[in-house]
Amino acid sequence: MEGGILKYLETVSEEESLWEGECFVFDERVTVRHGLKPGHYELCRACRNPISEAEKESEFYVLGLSCPNCYGQKTEAQKRGLAERQRQIELAKARNQPHMGAVYKKDQKLQPKNDFPILYSFRRCPFAMRSRLALAVSGQVCELREVVLRDKPQAMLDASAKGTVPVLIDVGGQVLDESLDIMLWALERNDPEGWLTPEQGTVDLMLALIAEFDRDFKYHLDRYKYPDRYPGDDAEFHRTEGARYLERLNTQLSKTPYLFGHRAALADMAIAPFVRQFAIADSEWFGTQPWPFLQTWLETWLNSDLYDRIMQKYPQWIPRSAGVKMEWDGP
Ligand SMILES: N[C@@H](CCC(=O)N[C@@H](CS)C(=O)NCC(=O)O)C(=O)O
């Protein structure tokens, strides 16, 4: 429909309108009626059930996080995702922008702005790699737009001014520009291999390890791998410092083949792309280190079908063209 349903509701009078009932919108209004007046329902953003004014008085109602219907049912990772989503909503509100634009009529899904989530990605970027791993394992179809970092598309910068990949724009227009958020977003939708339910430990322990690697290991990795970018820094010193983190991973992996048990989980997939970078900086040296468990863990991942699926090569995305529809079903 030209201009969209919301335009229709805004401009066409109730008498002339062919629209019946309220229009379900994916923003804090929940439903809108003619003239875009707020509708009668409010929705819990955590469980998507309508909530009454009385329920909003309950101690179990926390805006964006829980209501009496769903209190206590969310995992830590889900709570983190919801809190982030709430933050995005508040930010959008503060900036006077709509948070999400997808429009639905009750029982009838209408064509949203993008058919699939859009992922701005760069093949070799470890942050983009980990996002693609989660999107692939969750089977989340998306439109991949391969970015060349020295020639970032304006559409990506318009979505996220910080100019880093990956950036994901979901079908409702919500922007996620942190790789870990994209992983959680995908896995909270579908997590068939249980990456958010590790065999051992918890999501919080995994997130703590990931944070340590993102912050401290990455610091040394950059200074070891790209000495030209850090003149005055001693690359060998940073290799030694980085190696301490890898020794610890090796110890952890001597007990179980993956970091949190006998099967891969979020932490393995969020950290492995950075270990790969460290290894390929000097693969001969890496191969001589006394880290057999870590080396096997890395090799297993590099030889996996999932790795192949996310490392396919695509040409640079040309603005306004269609990106590559990713169904992640292999080479
Ligand atoms: N914290 C961000 C970091 C992403 C990041 O730094 N990506 C690099 C590429 S690996 C980037 O886009 N750098 C910007 C540039 O090189 O211009 C995330 O997790 O997504």
The ligand as an ORCA input file, in Angstrom:
! r2SCAN-3c Opt
* xyz 0 1
  N      32.639     -3.612     19.561
  C      32.385     -3.770     18.155
  C      33.725     -3.763     17.423
  C      33.602     -3.928     15.922
  C      34.880     -3.516     15.184
  O      35.752     -2.866     15.763
  N      34.985     -3.882     13.902
  C      36.118     -3.422     13.110
  C      36.487     -4.404     12.020
  S      37.125     -5.913     12.627
  C      35.733     -2.158     12.394
  O      34.670     -2.070     11.820
  N      36.582     -1.145     12.423
  C      36.329      0.107     11.753
  C      37.340      0.425     10.720
  O      38.319     -0.312     10.564
  O      37.131      1.434     10.039
  C      31.613     -5.048     17.921
  O      31.718     -5.965     18.741
  O      30.854     -5.147     16.947
*
